[in-house]
């Protein structure tokens, strides 16, 4: 399963937000630079994700831990440590005899068996504020403070943990995670040092908040959209504040007592006045000149300041964070900054390589973005209802998250090879991700295409006429994906889904029921301002997927990797099968078609798992050689299946007498590892004209397990005619394959499901031995086979044998 930290830090543009938060500036395209007082210069090459210090390559930024490492180094250099005192190691750094080991934020600290003078360090960027924690092991004790607060003589100290007894708050030691009360006047307890980002998000009860003098860090978006909040204080000891904690607070008065910030004319700055954090919605002025010296305008700094008609940007400005002028419907900008270029109400960076924002007053029937832009930053076109069509240039390579939320009428044209527009929907290059599903198209129940595995942040946000969604092969539902989808009623999240992001279903106030596996990671506030019944499924489910199997196999990797004990497939025999992805008779394409699917299948198998393939002599040798190349020669064997037998073939019909008739087909049996051991099966045999069975090891020849003719007899019994499905396999054969390759709690997969024999056999075996095996079947929709044959057979089988399954289509 993926780590929560990696799922949250999923976009490259999130990385650049981290660079900006540490005050690295983009002096050249995609090169972020910072110089320290001691002469050290760090350069970050964003495209390559590499860090250079004083011109020398140091490490790559390719994991969450590596970004924590960068943040730690920045913190050390900023408080005065010299580069000569820092030594870089594979798993961390060391300085002044302390070794630093980096941990992702969501992992628990492990205090056991730590080497003396070791620091466990973790950090994260949330809503513009860098939050960090450290645990220092020294003289057999653990300390919380000292190393990262000052340079020179280290004074280690411990956190004084207060036990709070207030049911209106969720606490984590001296940190407020969430306020859940309904008080009008809220007094935060003395001793609290940090307030989590978004802790008071959208609370409509509070009117005044009194913050304690112990408070040091205030998260970003802390009081977002608290519309009835009228008064709040910034205590004297606050040193850090995230992106606009008061965005959407229409009536608030902020009283500042911290020397680290300054309030002038209802505008909040850092003490050095280089960072403009927040502008009050209150006031009558229509113009504002941002003072010279301001280098950064924070995210949402002027959110909903709709009185402004003109704002002047200073020449000193180097960075505008995420959409600082959102909700200003009349605003024009006077630009004096070389870091930005404005044309047709679109704000580009000074290099003209990125769209960084758009003014809400924009009106355009066909907005053609500048040639040469490589990226569209997150939230760039938020609430731009006046754009009818937007045209992406060939140069475009990256689109940040949530860029088109509230653009209800928008249509897309793409000249970029990195993005596809199909039936009005914006996808990435290979259509594995939906970037934006327009509001005008999302009507009623929406069906997701086979290829889609990821739903990008905000992909369906504001789709008010969407009543339901078939998630199909979707694996990840990102942050804010379905916010304000006010007509959504019921959602089924299959076991494929590994992650539901923060605010994914916020404000979906008609959402009655959501069904989800307990292994699915559900992030904070995923159901903010809606109250669905959440059905947590504690065990695996049976599934029938109507899909091109390559997409479902890819999506299965996150949840099922290494969990499948038995994969049974009856693939095409390379005859008249143009519809499944290669041209009939194309000698090389068939094997490549199979290679891709067997490669994904291999990674799904457990160490004791088996792959069983039915095939005839036409492709036996090539498939055998392919399996050997994947599994290894010692782990692949060939068995025979006697497909003709007079005992079973009373109704046998030879449809093509000119075709050479053979008595056998073949079974390629592959073990994932040498530890995979076949169990015994129930061997049928004929005695005095009666079919009997006995327990037996798997033999080289499968005889008396049914034939091609008896399989069609089974089809007739189910559907009324033998030719309802042309190439079934006998139920007994599949049942014994399952018996020999599984335990009673195994998961069985068939990604060429055909008539559904494997699912039927799994149910049959469970009914016989009391097992709890689960099956996953995948069938394409050619000639409506999945609905008319596979699904119909499984419905009949579940009525007869018990059990249930979910049809994903």
VOGU-3710 file (C-alpha; in Angstrom, 3 decimals, decimal comma):
1> xxxxxxxxxx> 0,000/0,000/0,000  1,299/3,538/-0,714  2,313/5,808/2,158  -0,083/8,595/3,107  2,762/11,118/2,951  3,547/10,171/-0,644  -0,118/10,363/-1,630  -0,382/13,849/-0,189  2,858/15,008/-1,816  1,778/13,780/-5,220
11> xxxxxxxxxx> 2,375/16,704/-7,551  5,635/18,181/-8,760  4,162/21,653/-8,196  3,818/20,782/-4,529  7,567/20,399/-4,498  8,065/23,889/-5,910  5,702/25,207/-3,219  8,112/23,691/-0,705  11,045/25,521/-2,291  9,221/28,835/-2,131
21> xxxxxxxxxx> 8,219/28,271/1,483  11,915/27,906/2,360  12,573/31,162/0,482  14,303/29,680/-2,535  13,765/31,953/-5,518  13,517/30,974/-9,170  16,376/32,971/-10,714  16,315/30,896/-13,899  13,534/28,668/-15,269  13,186/25,628/-12,987
31> xxxxxxxxxx> 16,295/26,543/-10,979  15,622/27,627/-7,400  18,412/29,349/-5,499  19,106/30,473/-1,947  22,218/32,093/-0,463  22,945/32,016/3,248  24,792/34,498/5,486  27,753/32,147/5,812  28,322/32,148/2,034  26,680/28,809/1,244
41> xxxxxxxxxx> 24,609/28,651/-1,941  22,041/25,931/-2,597  20,581/25,362/-6,058  17,615/23,094/-6,750  17,101/21,877/-10,307  13,357/21,272/-10,214  13,073/19,303/-13,458  15,877/16,936/-12,486  14,900/17,042/-8,790  18,512/17,442/-7,745
51> xxxxxxxxxx> 20,222/19,504/-5,034  23,558/21,251/-5,533  25,487/22,999/-2,751  28,201/25,450/-3,782  28,078/23,980/-7,285  28,457/20,353/-6,207  25,746/17,722/-6,580  24,681/16,450/-3,150  21,506/14,347/-3,424  18,340/13,718/-5,392
61> xxxxxxxxxx> 14,864/14,805/-4,380  13,042/11,583/-5,171  11,432/10,552/-1,870  9,458/12,199/0,894  12,454/11,711/3,192  14,736/13,569/0,779  12,501/16,654/0,997  12,608/16,442/4,789  16,377/16,261/4,487  16,455/19,418/2,363
71> xxxxxxxxxx> 14,228/21,256/4,838  16,460/20,211/7,743  19,622/21,400/5,978  17,926/24,706/5,206  16,950/25,081/8,871  20,522/24,398/10,061  22,141/26,811/7,621  19,534/29,486/8,377  20,339/29,513/12,108  24,079/29,743/11,502
81> xxxxxxxxxx> 25,616/26,296/11,200  28,496/26,186/8,757  28,649/23,728/5,887  31,900/22,335/7,252  30,022/21,109/10,335  27,495/19,164/8,250  28,313/15,726/6,863  26,032/14,093/4,283  25,255/10,400/4,659  23,091/7,921/2,788
91> xxxxxxxxxx> 20,284/7,906/5,334  20,624/11,403/6,747  23,161/13,988/7,856  25,321/14,514/10,928  26,440/17,697/12,626  28,142/18,504/15,924  28,281/14,795/16,735  24,538/14,317/16,133  23,290/12,026/13,412  19,944/12,998/11,877
101> xxxxxxxxxx> 17,582/10,304/10,604  14,602/11,437/8,542  11,102/10,090/8,941  7,939/10,753/6,973  5,435/12,782/8,963  2,796/10,086/9,281  5,096/7,440/10,727  5,390/6,957/14,469  8,725/7,617/16,120  10,555/4,480/17,172
111> xxxxxxxxxx> 12,400/5,172/20,407  13,797/1,698/20,876  17,519/0,936/20,652  18,548/4,383/19,435  22,224/5,272/19,281  23,214/8,042/21,678  23,265/11,525/20,146  20,737/10,679/17,436  18,033/12,981/16,123  14,778/11,720/14,618
121> xxxxxxxxxx> 13,466/14,501/12,419  10,337/14,893/10,350  8,631/17,802/8,632  5,902/18,658/6,152  4,556/21,619/4,258  0,865/22,219/4,949  -1,031/25,268/3,674  2,138/27,320/3,419  3,599/26,607/6,854  6,532/24,275/7,445
131> xxxxxxxxxx> 5,743/22,065/10,398  8,543/20,028/11,902  9,211/17,824/14,900  12,435/16,453/16,309  13,334/13,963/18,995  16,904/14,139/20,307  18,497/11,178/22,086  21,273/12,265/24,409  22,626/10,725/27,610  19,899/8,082/27,517
141> xxxxxxxxxx> 17,144/10,685/27,480  14,872/12,097/24,811  14,574/15,849/24,235  12,309/17,907/21,981  14,076/21,273/21,691  17,526/22,780/21,436  19,255/21,766/18,221  17,040/23,569/15,730  16,282/26,712/17,703  19,749/28,234/18,046
151> xxxxxxxxxx> 23,385/27,968/17,012  26,217/27,591/19,468  25,876/26,112/22,915  23,004/23,676/22,673  20,487/23,791/25,492  18,358/20,702/25,175  14,921/20,755/26,750  11,830/18,625/26,926  8,314/19,420/25,890  6,037/20,014/28,823
161> xxxxxxxxxx> 3,008/17,970/27,880  -0,265/19,139/29,335  -3,241/16,828/29,605  -6,198/18,821/28,392  -9,769/17,968/29,262  -11,923/19,819/26,764  -14,323/17,823/24,563  -14,508/20,633/22,001  -10,924/20,034/20,868  -8,948/17,142/19,442
171> xxxxxxxxxx> -5,431/17,380/20,912  -2,090/15,837/19,995  0,179/16,663/22,941  0,516/20,486/22,837  -1,096/20,761/19,442  -4,701/21,370/18,442  -5,649/19,087/15,599  -9,311/20,025/15,295  -11,965/22,165/16,964  -15,306/20,356/16,946
181> xxxxxxxxxx> -17,323/22,564/19,292  -20,197/24,997/18,734  -19,261/27,790/21,140  -19,550/31,438/20,141  -16,499/32,483/22,152  -13,639/29,990/22,018  -10,721/30,209/24,419  -7,811/28,030/23,340  -6,108/26,530/26,430  -2,837/27,993/27,686
191> xxxxxxxxxx> 0,065/25,659/26,917  -0,990/25,008/23,328  2,001/25,703/21,052  0,610/24,804/17,630  -2,697/24,891/15,810  -3,057/22,424/12,959  -3,827/23,808/9,519  -7,581/24,015/8,899  -8,333/23,220/12,564  -11,360/25,577/12,641
201> xxxxxxxxxx> -12,210/25,161/8,933  -15,751/26,301/8,038  -17,025/26,540/11,612  -20,120/28,732/11,455  -20,664/28,972/15,238  -17,580/30,821/16,429  -17,685/34,634/16,748  -14,529/35,258/18,783  -11,364/33,224/19,318  -8,901/33,972/22,118
211> xxxxxxxxxx> -5,503/32,434/21,443  -3,020/31,776/24,311  0,383/33,414/24,754  1,986/29,966/24,574  1,049/29,707/20,883  4,037/29,668/18,506  2,769/28,303/15,198  -0,552/28,968/13,477  -1,344/26,724/10,542  -2,565/27,856/7,144
221> xxxxxxxxxx> -6,291/28,070/6,330  -6,867/27,738/10,085  -10,102/29,729/10,153  -11,018/29,364/6,484  -14,615/30,377/5,769  -15,593/31,005/9,401  -18,082/33,582/8,159  -19,323/34,631/11,605  -15,889/35,138/13,142  -15,568/38,800/14,218
231> xxxxxxxxxx> -12,521/38,944/16,459  -9,212/37,120/16,915  -5,777/37,873/18,358  -2,267/36,978/17,227  -0,343/36,376/20,511  3,122/37,797/21,102  4,987/34,473/20,791  3,660/33,468/17,376  6,632/33,068/15,031  5,127/31,148/12,105
241> xxxxxxxxxx> 1,887/31,479/10,224  0,665/29,527/7,207  -1,157/30,764/4,152  -3,900/33,273/4,978  -5,409/31,736/8,116  -8,430/34,075/7,812  -9,450/33,527/4,188  -13,224/33,798/3,801  -13,713/35,438/7,219  -15,821/38,311/5,951
251> xxxxxxxxxx> -16,157/40,318/9,182  -13,099/39,490/11,262  -10,943/42,053/13,038  -7,404/40,830/13,679  -5,480/42,174/16,665  -1,750/41,562/16,324  0,561/41,430/19,373  3,457/39,496/17,803  6,648/41,388/16,924  7,113/38,888/14,071
261> xxxxxxxxxx> 4,192/40,448/12,163  2,887/43,904/11,423  -0,636/45,101/10,592  -0,959/48,231/8,434  -4,194/49,527/6,927  -5,905/46,173/7,496  -3,069/44,327/5,723  -0,949/41,775/7,587  2,769/41,449/6,757  5,739/39,645/8,228
271> xxxxxxxxxx> 7,843/41,961/10,377  10,328/42,613/7,563  7,364/43,461/5,274  8,698/41,097/2,625  5,691/38,792/2,817  2,113/40,045/2,469  -0,027/37,454/4,272  -3,564/38,786/4,481  -5,775/41,700/3,511  -9,027/42,273/5,387
281> xxxxxxxxxx> -12,262/42,037/3,441  -13,445/45,077/5,406  -12,924/48,538/3,894  -14,186/50,939/1,250  -11,099/51,653/-0,833  -11,159/50,439/-4,450  -7,417/50,716/-5,145  -4,366/49,451/-3,325  -0,663/49,904/-4,004  1,364/47,037/-2,554
291> xxxxxxxxxx> 4,433/48,596/-0,868  7,872/48,321/-2,414  9,947/45,731/-0,603  7,232/43,066/-0,657  8,750/39,970/-2,254  5,955/37,430/-1,675  2,164/37,616/-1,783  0,749/34,629/0,056  -1,952/32,256/-1,102  -5,454/33,793/-1,026
301> xxxxxxxxxx> -4,050/37,008/0,465  -6,834/39,098/-1,121  -9,480/36,359/-1,133  -12,982/37,831/-1,551  -11,708/41,434/-1,356  -14,225/42,249/-4,043  -14,103/46,004/-3,404  -10,806/46,351/-5,244  -10,838/47,447/-8,853  -7,111/48,065/-9,153
311> xxxxxxxxxx> -4,049/46,733/-7,311  -0,483/47,716/-8,145  2,252/45,094/-7,945  5,665/46,427/-6,780  8,902/45,957/-8,687  10,268/44,023/-5,688  7,683/41,250/-6,085  9,237/37,862/-6,816  6,508/35,362/-5,924  2,732/35,229/-5,916
321> xxxxxxxxxx> 1,589/32,088/-4,196  -1,529/30,159/-5,083  -4,183/32,501/-6,561  -3,879/35,478/-4,170  -6,645/37,473/-5,908  -9,340/34,786/-6,051  -12,847/36,130/-5,574  -11,999/39,647/-6,797  -14,456/39,895/-9,670  -13,689/43,484/-10,778
331> xxxxxxxxxx> -9,936/43,551/-10,277  -7,286/44,770/-12,726  -3,565/44,635/-11,969  -0,906/47,251/-12,603  2,277/45,245/-12,917  5,727/46,641/-12,106  7,355/43,286/-11,399  9,751/41,630/-13,821  8,805/38,299/-12,277  5,371/38,426/-13,961
341> xxxxxxxxxx> 3,814/39,133/-17,314  0,080/39,831/-17,724  -1,821/39,465/-20,991  -5,576/39,178/-21,575  -6,141/38,946/-17,792  -3,896/35,861/-17,599  -0,899/36,125/-15,253  2,240/34,388/-16,526  5,602/34,142/-14,817  8,318/36,451/-16,076
351> xxxxxxxxxx> 9,909/33,686/-18,117  6,551/33,134/-19,868  6,834/29,434/-19,122  3,959/29,103/-16,644  0,422/30,304/-16,037  0,282/31,341/-12,394  -3,198/32,845/-12,195  -6,106/34,455/-13,989  -8,237/37,427/-13,003  -11,837/36,489/-12,324
361> xxxxxxxxxx> -13,186/39,223/-14,588  -11,789/37,533/-17,698  -14,130/37,151/-20,673  -12,967/35,014/-23,592  -14,708/32,837/-26,145  -11,422/31,184/-27,085  -8,436/31,775/-24,838  -5,215/30,710/-26,548  -2,403/30,403/-24,013  1,049/31,642/-24,958
371> xxxxxxxxxx> 3,325/29,366/-26,925  6,231/28,320/-24,747  4,373/27,813/-21,489  5,265/24,510/-19,877  2,984/24,478/-16,868  -0,368/25,670/-15,592  -0,130/26,189/-11,851  -2,716/24,946/-9,385  -5,964/26,913/-9,065  -4,871/29,160/-11,951
381> xxxxxxxxxx> -8,348/29,540/-13,475  -10,456/29,210/-10,320  -13,967/30,648/-10,797  -13,211/31,998/-14,290  -16,730/31,506/-15,587  -16,143/33,865/-18,508  -13,873/31,435/-20,398  -15,705/29,306/-22,957  -12,766/27,477/-24,569  -9,148/27,288/-23,490
391> xxxxxxxxxx> -6,438/26,173/-25,928  -3,304/24,440/-24,637  -0,138/25,044/-26,672  2,142/22,283/-27,881  4,743/23,274/-25,260  2,502/22,474/-22,267  3,897/19,648/-20,100  2,271/19,926/-16,677  -1,073/20,977/-15,202  -1,336/21,541/-11,455
401> xxxxxxxxxx> -4,299/20,446/-9,425  -7,674/22,211/-9,179  -6,947/24,633/-12,040  -10,466/24,767/-13,510  -12,697/24,482/-10,434  -15,860/26,621/-10,763  -15,209/27,112/-14,505  -18,677/25,760/-15,231  -18,782/26,454/-18,982  -15,220/25,564/-19,918
411> xxxxxxxxxx> -14,219/23,505/-22,968  -10,715/22,344/-23,844  -8,560/22,121/-26,952  -5,126/20,551/-26,666  -2,181/20,805/-29,026  0,045/19,324/-26,330  1,153/15,692/-26,649  0,890/15,410/-22,858  -2,874/15,943/-22,647  -5,923/14,496/-24,346
421> xxxxxxxxxx> -9,405/15,915/-24,695  -11,999/13,209/-25,385  -15,716/14,018/-25,478  -15,029/17,220/-23,592  -13,093/15,575/-20,737  -9,476/16,538/-20,023  -7,097/13,601/-19,485  -3,359/13,157/-19,181  -1,297/11,629/-21,984  -2,288/7,975/-21,583
431> xxxxxxxxxx> -5,777/8,723/-20,232  -4,939/7,099/-16,891  -5,928/10,289/-15,070  -8,941/12,601/-15,316  -7,767/16,159/-14,780  -11,107/17,890/-15,304  -14,588/16,533/-15,946  -16,557/19,653/-16,911  -19,721/20,598/-15,060  -21,732/20,837/-18,274
441> xxxxxxxxxx> -20,957/17,198/-19,104  -21,417/15,577/-15,677  -25,143/14,836/-15,801  -26,798/11,934/-13,958  -24,656/8,839/-13,397  -21,135/9,214/-14,787  -19,218/6,169/-16,029  -15,422/6,326/-15,829  -13,497/4,934/-18,848  -11,484/1,711/-18,427
451> xxxxxxxxxx> -8,126/3,473/-18,636  -8,666/5,871/-15,722  -6,865/4,923/-12,505  -6,473/8,351/-10,855  -8,955/11,175/-10,327  -6,987/14,395/-10,000  -7,631/16,948/-7,283  -10,829/18,842/-7,977  -11,535/16,752/-11,074  -15,329/16,768/-10,490
461> xxxxxxxxxx> -15,577/19,706/-8,103  -18,829/21,617/-8,521  -20,515/19,042/-10,769  -23,910/19,829/-9,257  -25,983/17,686/-11,654  -24,045/14,448/-11,168  -26,181/11,995/-9,167  -23,824/9,016/-9,158  -20,517/7,722/-10,445  -19,245/4,297/-11,497
471> xxxxxxxxxx> -15,614/4,398/-10,380  -14,664/1,245/-12,302  -10,820/0,856/-12,278  -10,145/3,978/-10,210  -7,374/3,542/-7,654  -6,952/7,057/-6,189  -9,540/9,739/-5,396  -7,486/12,837/-4,775  -8,068/15,827/-2,532  -11,210/17,923/-3,188
481> xxxxxxxxxx> -12,172/15,620/-6,054  -15,975/15,781/-5,561  -16,394/18,939/-3,473  -19,777/20,613/-3,917  -21,207/17,718/-5,938  -24,482/18,411/-4,186  -26,565/15,795/-6,045  -24,345/12,778/-5,333  -26,278/10,194/-3,324  -24,496/6,837/-3,033
491> xxxxxxxxxx> -20,870/5,889/-3,743  -19,353/2,419/-3,950  -15,555/2,397/-3,636  -14,167/-0,957/-4,725  -11,227/-2,679/-3,043  -9,053/-1,195/-5,795  -9,299/2,239/-4,201  -6,335/2,836/-1,896  -6,782/6,532/-1,074  -9,563/9,082/-0,580
501> xxxxxxxxxx> -8,049/12,533/-0,188  -8,796/15,412/2,132  -12,123/17,149/1,392  -12,767/14,620/-1,369  -16,545/14,712/-0,730  -16,818/18,000/1,160  -20,228/19,695/0,882  -21,825/16,688/-0,838  -24,847/17,236/1,385  -27,067/14,607/-0,297
511> xxxxxxxxxx> -24,498/11,855/0,031  -26,340/9,134/1,944  -24,040/6,120/1,784  -20,455/5,386/0,902  -19,136/1,831/0,930  -15,381/1,429/1,352  -12,835/-1,223/2,339  -11,233/-0,743/5,750  -7,780/-0,845/4,115  -8,550/2,297/2,106
521> xxxxxxxxxx> -6,739/5,356/3,458  -9,297/8,092/4,158  -7,615/11,443/4,741  -8,692/14,148/7,173  -11,957/15,985/6,480  -12,769/13,775/3,502  -16,486/14,131/4,328  -16,428/17,685/5,663  -19,905/19,288/5,761  -21,644/16,117/4,729
531> xxxxxxxxxx> -22,723/13,241/6,914  -22,977/9,984/4,959  -23,361/6,569/6,476  -19,977/4,930/5,921  -20,081/1,183/5,328  -16,662/-0,239/6,138  -16,106/-3,603/4,464  -13,773/-5,666/6,624  -12,983/-8,429/4,124  -12,221/-8,761/0,438
541> xxxxxxxxxx> -15,119/-8,718/-2,024  -15,901/-10,722/-5,150  -15,743/-8,656/-8,325  -16,626/-8,807/-11,981  -14,945/-5,988/-13,925  -16,146/-5,153/-17,413  -12,929/-3,705/-18,780  -9,934/-4,120/-21,002  -7,981/-6,271/-18,567  -4,690/-4,365/-18,901
551> xxxxxxxxxx> -6,197/-1,383/-17,073  -7,672/-3,374/-14,200  -4,399/-5,287/-13,794  -2,537/-1,977/-13,515  -4,996/-0,600/-10,990  -4,814/-3,776/-8,884  -1,106/-3,284/-8,203  -1,549/-0,920/-5,261  -3,961/-3,034/-3,205  -3,464/-6,607/-4,434
561> xxxxxxxxxx> 0,259/-6,762/-5,130  1,572/-10,040/-3,702  -1,888/-11,071/-2,432  -3,263/-13,312/-5,214  -2,708/-17,040/-4,652  -4,177/-18,317/-7,908  -4,491/-16,804/-11,363  -6,411/-18,997/-13,799  -6,719/-17,799/-17,376  -8,071/-19,193/-20,602
571> xxxxxxxxxx> -6,622/-16,582/-22,960  -7,398/-16,181/-26,658  -5,835/-18,864/-28,792  -4,753/-16,245/-31,346  -7,671/-16,719/-33,696  -10,204/-14,084/-34,811  -9,626/-11,790/-31,878  -8,870/-8,410/-33,420  -11,017/-6,722/-30,785  -8,726/-7,454/-27,840
581> xxxxxxxxxx> -5,803/-5,333/-28,909  -3,820/-6,905/-31,726  -4,440/-7,861/-35,314  -5,445/-11,456/-35,973  -2,538/-13,341/-37,467  0,024/-10,778/-36,316  2,637/-13,204/-35,038  4,595/-10,814/-32,841  1,698/-8,773/-31,485  0,013/-11,713/-29,782
591> xxxxxxxxxx> 3,028/-12,475/-27,621  3,552/-8,805/-26,804  -0,132/-8,605/-25,870  0,347/-11,549/-23,495  3,727/-10,336/-22,204  2,240/-7,092/-20,908  -0,576/-8,845/-19,079  1,534/-11,652/-17,628  4,046/-9,088/-16,405  1,382/-7,306/-14,365
601> xxxxxxxxxx> -0,060/-10,649/-13,247  3,327/-11,855/-11,968  3,576/-8,978/-9,490  0,094/-9,715/-8,144  0,951/-13,300/-7,191  1,874/-14,167/-3,635  5,154/-16,008/-3,042  3,174/-19,251/-2,853  0,954/-18,358/-5,798  0,326/-20,071/-9,145
611> xxxxxxxxxx> -0,495/-18,969/-12,675  -2,452/-21,561/-14,671  -2,932/-21,048/-18,417  -5,148/-23,072/-20,753  -3,891/-23,084/-24,359  -3,895/-25,276/-27,466  -0,871/-26,420/-29,442  -0,960/-23,387/-31,752  0,641/-20,993/-29,242  1,868/-23,516/-26,658
621> xxxxxxxxxx> 5,573/-23,191/-27,363  5,658/-19,429/-27,528  3,559/-18,999/-24,389  5,699/-21,547/-22,557  8,871/-19,655/-23,524  7,256/-16,373/-22,434  6,395/-17,867/-19,041  9,937/-19,200/-18,658  11,293/-15,690/-19,311  9,065/-14,283/-16,553
631> xxxxxxxxxx> 9,065/-17,063/-13,917  12,226/-19,041/-14,678  12,516/-22,460/-16,310  12,456/-24,486/-13,091  9,124/-22,927/-12,090  7,180/-23,635/-15,288  5,676/-26,991/-16,268  3,356/-28,237/-19,017  0,373/-30,499/-18,289  -2,235/-31,937/-20,621
641> xxxxxxxxxx> -6,023/-31,735/-20,470  -7,947/-34,462/-22,263  -10,646/-32,397/-23,911  -12,451/-35,346/-25,565  -13,906/-38,304/-23,688  -16,756/-40,578/-24,694  -18,193/-40,547/-21,166  -18,769/-36,770/-21,342  -19,356/-36,296/-25,067  -22,819/-37,696/-25,725
651> xxxxxxxxxx> -23,845/-34,363/-27,241  -20,612/-33,624/-29,017  -21,012/-31,840/-32,383  -18,134/-31,380/-34,812  -18,747/-27,962/-36,301  -15,757/-27,971/-38,644  -14,961/-31,485/-39,922  -12,148/-30,118/-42,113  -10,235/-28,937/-39,050  -7,706/-31,347/-37,557
661> xxxxxxxxxx> -9,308/-32,765/-34,409  -7,028/-33,246/-31,414  -7,645/-35,067/-28,152  -5,681/-32,743/-25,905  -5,161/-29,124/-24,982  -2,427/-27,926/-22,666  -2,015/-26,357/-19,245  1,005/-24,201/-18,498  1,479/-24,168/-14,739  3,791/-21,510/-13,259
671> xxxxxxxxxx> 4,956/-21,078/-9,664  5,794/-17,613/-8,330  8,623/-19,082/-6,221  9,964/-22,486/-5,315  8,005/-22,283/-2,055  4,718/-22,634/-3,961  3,397/-26,163/-3,420  0,422/-27,685/-5,184  -2,234/-29,139/-2,959  -4,215/-32,260/-3,705
681> xxxxxxxxxx> -7,317/-32,318/-5,844  -10,325/-34,589/-6,203  -9,469/-36,817/-9,171  -12,527/-38,042/-11,113  -12,532/-41,594/-12,404  -15,039/-43,939/-13,996  -15,945/-47,196/-12,340  -18,600/-49,518/-13,744  -19,976/-46,694/-15,835  -20,265/-44,354/-12,851
691> xxxxxxxxxx> -18,234/-41,195/-12,302  -16,516/-41,165/-8,925  -13,637/-39,173/-7,411  -10,811/-39,554/-4,940  -8,181/-37,322/-3,417  -5,039/-37,336/-5,516  -1,914/-35,307/-6,309  -1,915/-33,263/-9,495  -0,910/-35,516/-12,394  0,607/-34,710/-15,751
701> xxxxxxxxxx> -2,692/-35,389/-17,520  -6,055/-33,992/-16,455  -8,435/-36,755/-17,493  -12,148/-37,055/-16,645  -12,383/-33,402/-15,572  -14,922/-32,656/-18,287  -14,461/-31,798/-21,939  -15,176/-29,005/-24,386  -18,463/-30,734/-25,175  -19,531/-31,209/-21,543
711> xxxxxxxxxx> -18,695/-27,537/-20,882  -21,237/-26,629/-23,559  -23,744/-28,935/-21,877  -23,217/-26,822/-18,750  -23,821/-23,694/-20,809  -27,094/-25,162/-22,078  -28,197/-25,931/-18,538  -27,524/-22,342/-17,546  -28,721/-20,467/-20,632  -30,918/-22,880/-22,579
721> xxxxxxxxxx> -28,668/-23,535/-25,587  -25,205/-24,994/-26,145  -24,000/-22,260/-28,490  -24,799/-19,413/-26,077  -21,035/-19,214/-25,476  -18,622/-20,843/-27,894  -15,462/-21,642/-25,875  -16,288/-22,502/-22,252  -14,167/-24,659/-19,974  -15,769/-27,340/-17,772
731> xxxxxxxxxx> -16,650/-26,302/-14,235  -14,944/-29,355/-12,692  -11,604/-28,547/-14,336  -11,580/-24,992/-12,981  -12,797/-26,116/-9,564  -9,916/-28,550/-9,161  -7,388/-26,002/-10,379  -8,627/-23,735/-7,591  -8,554/-26,530/-5,009  -4,942/-27,400/-5,862
741> xxxxxxxxxx> -3,624/-23,820/-5,896  -5,420/-22,106/-3,009  -6,190/-22,151/0,673  -9,751/-21,609/1,928  -9,113/-17,842/2,278  -7,275/-17,208/-1,001  -8,059/-14,656/-3,698  -8,483/-16,084/-7,219  -8,085/-13,996/-10,371  -9,195/-14,632/-13,953
751> xxxxxxxxxx> -8,543/-11,738/-16,319  -9,936/-13,536/-19,394  -13,198/-14,383/-17,648  -15,215/-15,513/-20,674  -18,364/-17,233/-19,444  -17,354/-16,830/-15,774  -16,457/-20,457/-15,082  -13,721/-19,514/-12,576  -16,097/-17,420/-10,471  -18,717/-20,168/-10,612
761> xxxxxxxxxx> -16,100/-22,770/-9,629  -14,895/-20,638/-6,714  -18,441/-20,372/-5,355  -18,947/-24,104/-5,880  -15,777/-25,025/-3,985  -16,617/-22,662/-1,120  -20,042/-24,259/-0,833  -18,394/-27,685/-0,714  -15,620/-27,102/1,820  -16,865/-24,010/3,693
771> xxxxxxxxxx> -14,071/-21,857/2,268  -14,088/-18,075/2,039  -12,208/-17,694/-1,222  -12,772/-14,498/-3,172  -12,659/-14,089/-6,926  -11,879/-11,224/-9,262  -13,005/-11,682/-12,848  -12,219/-9,341/-15,709  -13,983/-9,504/-19,054  -14,145/-7,078/-21,952
781> xxxxxxxxxx> -17,443/-5,842/-23,352  -17,108/-7,251/-26,872  -20,538/-8,383/-28,124  -21,899/-7,524/-24,673  -20,347/-10,746/-23,386  -19,703/-9,485/-19,861  -23,296/-8,506/-19,173  -25,092/-11,168/-21,197  -22,875/-14,140/-20,314  -20,441/-13,602/-17,407
791> xxxxxxxxxx> -22,708/-11,532/-15,194  -25,745/-13,662/-15,981  -23,897/-16,866/-15,092  -22,647/-15,458/-11,815  -26,120/-14,291/-10,863  -27,429/-17,813/-11,436  -24,509/-19,338/-9,500  -24,885/-17,058/-6,485  -28,589/-17,908/-6,240  -27,771/-21,604/-6,365
801> xxxxxxxxx> -24,614/-21,671/-4,243  -24,747/-18,542/-2,108  -22,285/-15,680/-1,973  -22,385/-12,351/-3,749  -20,275/-10,198/-6,039  -20,078/-6,655/-7,338  -20,330/-5,881/-11,046  -18,003/-2,958/-11,876  -18,628/-1,428/-15,287
//
